[in-house]
Amino acid sequence: MNLRLDELWQPVAAVVGAETPVDRLPALGAEEAVVVQGHGGVLAVASAEALTRTREQGRGGDPVLGVSEPARVVRVGQRLPLLGPGAADRPVVGVGVGDLAEGWIPRVRLLEAGFRAVCSRLEQLRVALDAAYNAIVVVDAGGRVVAGNRALSRVLGVELEDLIGRPIQEVVPHTGLLEVLRTRRPHIGKRIELGGHAYVSNRTPILRHGRVVGAVAVLQDVTDLESARAERDEADRWKRTLEAVLDTAYEGVVVVDDRGIITMFNRAYCEFLGVDPADMVGRPVTEAIENTRMHVVLRTGKPEIRKVQRIKGHDMVCDRIPIREGGRVVGAVGKVLFRDVSELDALAEETRRLRSELRYYRQELQRQNGTRYTLGSIVGESPPIRALKDLVRRVARTQSTVLIQGESGTGKELVAHALHNLSPRADKPFVKVNCAAIPEGLLESELFGYREGAFTGARKGGRTGRFELAQGGTIFLDEVAELAPATQAKLLRALQEREIEPLGSSGPVVVDVRVIAATNRNLREAVARGRFREDLLYRLNVVLLETPPLRDRREDIPLLVQRLVARLARDLGLPPRDLAPESLAVLLAYSWPGNVRELENVLERALNLCDGVRILPVHLPHHLRRRSASGEELPPLRQVLAEVEAEHLRQALRIAGGRAVEAARLVGIGKSAFYEKAARYGLLSR
């Protein structure tokens, strides 16, 4: 640290010889001094304070050299090293032109100036340390903290004043500074963790005159850097994966930026064009690909799907799709779907073949599993049918036991099939057991099976029961009310314990089977009469589904008739038939005690009797056309037809979502006629 002399300059009152008496000197100001010369140079300097003290002691005759101090002579303008060895041992005398001393500097002022300079330098150092973003810690040779900065305080969450003087191992464990002090070797780029953050630490020894007097560590927070590096590595990995996927794809793929410059070109496209990928990337797409429209897609922002583009004599099929970011088109991707339209024809043919196979395998699976019907087989849009379908969808997702109750001919088996086909067990067996059709003596072995030798006449190898055949799937117990009491007890055990015991078996067999039971009887009445176990009823009646009779959903009759006539005519090998309005009126007026099954039989009879294209009332059974037993007459034809027409229009509006024009198209009449009829029946809201 150097200091200019003229910053501390004090004047010289006189220059005298070494033997000049003190009393002969002129009066001096408080800041002045006398320079003593001799032997060809400046010997010493006598301050005003020293001369005044000599006079007061009565030694005014003493030579001035006796009351002076040795002087250090420097040139004016020379910089003086304040902190060098012996810098303040003696006063400093400035030497002017012609070796004339012009000024001097007392030791005290020199020390004060040095102290201020040191303090200023320390303040500059402290400000510089605090301005540093990285944490810095300095230790002495004993490993105690002697300095640090605000970043260090922030990192450790401790005031800097509380850190000074503490061992470094208490402040920042694992800094490695003690090792640096011991080995005198720096540690560069070492990683440590503090407070959940990752830091890279550089640690170096502090040397003075070849001796280690301390060490300093700089900690750089690299948490965000490592996170960014991890994100970059992840992005690079995905980019490599994407490039690998694109290169292994059969379809040609090209990607361009917002200027139409190619940024990616996969191997399949290169092979198709006979080019090198390195030659394509970076080129304008309009120069690289024949008849391209990628630049058009960039300009319009509109995708072009399944477009034909001619390249190298081939009419290929491609997609061009804009890439958007924040609502702005930043690029586009082109994809060759078919290198030639002949491939599209081959694909269409293959698709037709696969669809045919799929239909076959679906039918075969349904045949193997024992199901033929789905939820779509339940025809009708009346409120009771819609409620039943909704409940079937909900119940199908669970494993709960279901009891289906309804009159004969109401479609209980259809509901059971639909439940199975909508359930997670759809690909597993569906086993039907008609409890009324199997003799009572055989029913138990039919349900639960038997082992070889279980009884006289038992089949060799035994017999697998229906429950085991349905393993993993569904067992449908139709007419469950006809079960004998002994079989009811075994069925109750199967439901409770999920296990059966075949005749002659040495132990129970665990079964995973969903049970669906059906009956046309009132099981609660059967329990009251002692014909059915009450505990079994509770086990079966977890979820009750009731199939509504046809008389409670007459509005479904037109749709049912339409479906049944079409299917029956096809099965009978007859041309399509239509139902006359007056015949439909007869069907709507009947109470249908046999429900849909009776309706199907009536329509099959009518088709056999009908020679024309329309089924007339004469083709219907006589009991449907004559008066009922109570003597009530059939309602007027006009009334019945109006009711049918109104319901038909109502269904069309519901299917069309309330759009009258669409509904008119569905029923095959003009818009004006539809509005007139809908207004007549009050079907249009005002």
Disulfide bonds with the S-S distance in Angstrom:
none
